[in-house]
Amino acid sequence: MPNRTTARRRFDSAGFTRAAGIALPIILFAAMLLFAILVSLRYANG
């Protein structure tokens, strides 16, 4: 039983790190894109 719990814990941590590694670049890219759009809109309006 304890082996199964440790394995499950390891699997959860590995899945979380993998999801974070996949999502972080996407979030950073989306944030940069949003910032660029906002800046361009501000310059276009002003």
Stockholm file with secondary structure:
# STOCKHOLM 1.0

chainA/1-46         MPNRTTARRRFDSAGFTRAAGIALPIILFAAMLLFAILVSLRYANG
#=GR chainA/1-46 SS CHHHHHHHHHHHHHHHHHHHHHHHHHHHHHHHHHHHHHHHHHHHHC
#=GC SS_cons        CHHHHHHHHHHHHHHHHHHHHHHHHHHHHHHHHHHHHHHHHHHHHC
//
